[in-house]
Amino acid sequence: MIIRKSKREIQLMRNAGMVVAETIYALCKNAKPGITTRELGEIGADVIASYGGKSAFLHYQTPYTPTPYPGVVCISVNDEIVHGIPGDRKLKDGDIVSVDVGVLLEGYHGDAAGTVGVGKIPEKTRKLLEVTRQCLYNGIEKASPGNRIAQIGKAVQQTAEKNGFGVVRELVGHGVGRDLHEDPQVPNYFINGFSPLLKTGMTIAIEPMITMGHWQVKELSDGWTISTLDGSLSAHFEHSVAITENGPQILTLRENGKEGFDITSKSY
């Protein structure tokens, strides 16, 4: 069931989304050589707590996962696509790190992600980040009343594949609101057949996961981390978006209206 939100509810989601964006900003800013992913996760936890928010990921569990997720934020490095668990791994020059943050505030969720380079990254890696970010915005552009979910996936897929990158199939975007994961699913690739119509009040998380190699994935032994099957690099960008009469409205921006992952000196 697709739940459409009132203007008040969308504003509450913007409040949660702002905390998400500020957390992502702090994580990206501190993603430097030598820091462990656990230390980075602790920074994220402090930011969320400072706004009175609650991690949407900590202790999250599905029928398909053996144990609850143990981290406050997801931190995935290089070939890890999503759901990386913060730990003792130290970031090094040339890595890329994807940070995914979900926050519950006043009964509503915000969910966003971004990928940033650590130190100096190769030009081909930078292109992966730039194209994945463009995939996100090309998908958001299609999130208007009267369009269909499939048009979002088509825009993402075309943008990635024309640049020679792969589009992960097993993981998709989703509705978001009172629950972290709501209907509908939002694939990052085009699917023929019926596709839900976008209507005002719908709120969705659009999240391209793009690989430098093949799109196939594997699950690591921790039961959570998903990485590329061929070991190629992967980037992940995400915004929570409201469908309004004036077009798509991004709900996961910082207090100053900027992206949390727009760290000019580090990434783009």
Residue pairs with C-beta under 8 A, 6 or more apart in sequence:
1 183
2 175
2 182
2 183
2 184
2 196
2 202
3 175
3 177
3 178
3 182
3 183
4 199
4 200
4 201
4 202
5 13
5 177
5 201
5 202
5 203
5 242
6 201
9 108
9 177
10 201
10 203
10 242
10 244
10 249
10 251
12 105
12 106
12 107
12 108
13 108
13 109
13 110
13 176
13 177
13 203
13 240
13 242
13 251
14 110
14 251
15 105
15 106
15 108
15 110
16 53
16 103
16 104
16 105
16 106
16 108
16 109
16 110
16 251
17 103
17 110
17 112
17 240
17 250
17 251
17 252
17 253
18 51
18 110
18 252
18 253
18 254
18 255
19 47
19 48
19 51
19 53
19 103
19 105
19 110
20 101
20 102
20 103
20 110
20 111
20 112
20 240
20 252
20 260
21 110
21 112
21 252
21 253
21 254
21 259
21 260
22 47
22 51
22 254
22 255
22 260
23 44
23 47
23 48
23 73
23 101
23 103
23 260
24 99
24 101
24 112
24 113
24 114
24 260
24 261
25 254
25 260
25 261
25 263
26 43
26 44
26 47
27 40
27 43
27 44
27 73
27 75
27 99
27 101
28 99
28 114
28 116
28 260
28 261
28 263
28 266
28 267
29 263
29 266
30 40
30 43
31 40
31 91
31 97
31 99
31 116
31 118
31 266
32 91
32 118
32 119
33 90
33 91
33 92
33 93
33 118
33 119
34 90
34 91
34 92
35 90
35 91
36 86
36 87
36 88
36 89
36 90
36 91
37 75
37 77
37 84
37 86
37 87
37 88
37 89
37 91
37 97
38 86
38 87
38 88
40 75
40 86
40 91
40 97
40 99
41 71
41 72
41 73
41 75
41 86
42 86
44 72
44 73
44 99
44 101
45 55
45 72
45 73
48 54
48 55
48 72
48 101
48 103
51 103
51 105
52 105
53 103
53 104
53 105
54 103
54 104
54 105
55 72
55 73
55 102
55 103
55 104
56 102
56 103
56 104
56 109
56 111
56 180
57 69
57 71
57 72
57 73
57 74
57 100
57 101
57 102
58 69
58 70
58 71
58 72
59 68
59 69
59 70
60 68
60 69
60 180
61 67
61 68
61 69
65 223
65 224
66 223
67 223
69 83
69 85
69 224
70 85
71 85
71 86
72 86
73 86
73 99
73 100
73 101
74 82
74 83
74 84
74 85
74 98
74 99
74 100
74 101
74 113
75 84
75 85
75 86
75 97
75 98
75 99
75 100
76 82
76 83
76 84
76 97
76 98
76 100
76 225
76 227
76 234
76 236
77 84
77 89
77 91
77 95
77 96
77 97
77 98
78 95
78 96
78 233
78 234
79 227
79 228
79 231
79 232
79 233
79 234
80 98
80 220
80 225
80 226
80 227
80 234
81 98
81 168
81 171
81 209
81 211
81 217
81 226
81 227
81 228
81 234
81 236
82 98
82 100
82 113
82 171
82 209
82 225
82 226
82 236
83 100
83 224
83 225
83 226
84 98
84 224
84 225
85 222
85 224
85 225
91 97
91 118
92 118
92 119
93 118
93 119
93 120
94 117
94 118
94 119
94 120
94 121
94 122
94 125
95 117
95 118
95 119
95 121
96 115
96 116
96 117
96 118
96 121
96 125
96 128
96 129
96 233
96 235
97 115
97 116
97 118
98 113
98 114
98 115
98 234
98 235
98 236
99 113
99 114
99 115
99 116
99 261
100 111
100 112
100 113
100 236
100 238
101 110
101 111
101 112
101 113
101 260
102 109
102 110
102 111
102 180
103 109
103 110
103 111
104 180
107 178
108 177
108 178
109 176
109 177
109 178
109 179
109 180
109 240
110 176
110 240
110 251
110 252
111 176
111 180
111 205
111 238
111 240
111 252
112 205
112 238
112 239
112 240
112 252
112 260
113 207
113 236
113 237
113 238
113 261
114 133
114 236
114 237
114 238
114 259
114 260
114 261
115 129
115 132
115 235
115 236
115 237
115 261
115 267
116 129
116 261
116 263
116 266
116 267
117 125
117 126
117 129
117 266
117 267
121 129
124 212
125 212
125 233
126 267
126 268
127 163
128 165
128 210
128 212
128 233
128 235
129 235
129 267
129 268
130 268
131 159
131 160
131 163
131 165
131 210
132 160
132 165
132 208
132 209
132 210
132 235
132 236
132 237
133 235
133 237
133 261
133 268
134 159
135 155
135 156
135 159
135 160
135 188
135 208
135 210
135 237
136 156
136 206
136 207
136 208
136 237
136 238
136 239
138 155
138 156
138 158
138 159
139 152
139 153
139 155
139 156
139 188
139 206
139 208
140 152
140 206
140 239
140 241
140 248
140 250
141 155
141 248
142 151
142 152
142 154
142 155
143 152
143 198
143 204
143 206
143 241
143 243
143 247
143 248
144 198
144 243
144 247
144 248
145 198
145 199
145 200
145 243
145 244
145 245
146 197
146 198
147 197
147 198
148 195
148 196
148 197
148 198
149 184
149 185
149 186
149 187
149 195
149 196
149 198
149 204
150 187
150 190
150 191
150 195
151 195
152 173
152 186
152 206
153 186
153 187
153 188
153 189
153 190
153 191
154 189
154 190
156 167
156 188
156 189
156 206
156 208
157 167
157 188
157 189
157 190
160 166
160 167
160 188
160 208
160 210
161 167
165 210
165 211
165 212
166 210
166 211
166 212
166 213
166 214
166 215
166 232
167 188
167 189
167 208
167 209
167 210
167 211
167 215
168 188
168 209
168 210
168 211
168 215
168 217
168 234
169 187
169 189
169 215
170 217
170 226
171 209
171 217
171 226
172 185
172 186
172 187
172 188
172 207
173 185
173 186
173 187
173 188
173 204
173 205
173 206
173 207
173 238
174 181
174 182
174 183
174 184
174 185
174 186
174 204
174 205
175 181
175 182
175 183
175 184
175 186
175 202
175 203
175 204
175 205
176 182
176 203
176 204
176 205
176 240
177 203
184 196
184 204
186 204
186 205
186 206
186 207
188 207
188 208
188 209
188 210
198 243
199 243
200 243
200 244
200 245
201 242
201 243
202 242
202 243
203 240
203 241
203 242
203 243
203 251
204 240
204 241
204 243
205 238
205 239
205 240
205 241
206 238
206 239
206 241
207 236
207 237
207 238
207 239
208 236
208 237
208 238
209 234
209 235
209 236
210 234
210 235
210 236
211 228
211 232
211 233
211 234
212 232
212 233
212 234
213 228
213 230
213 231
213 232
213 233
214 228
214 229
214 230
214 232
216 228
216 229
216 230
217 226
217 227
217 228
217 229
218 226
218 227
218 228
218 229
219 225
219 226
220 226
220 227
227 234
228 234
237 261
238 252
239 250
239 251
239 252
240 250
240 251
240 252
241 248
241 249
241 250
241 251
242 248
242 249
242 251
243 249
252 260
253 259
253 260
254 260
261 267
262 268
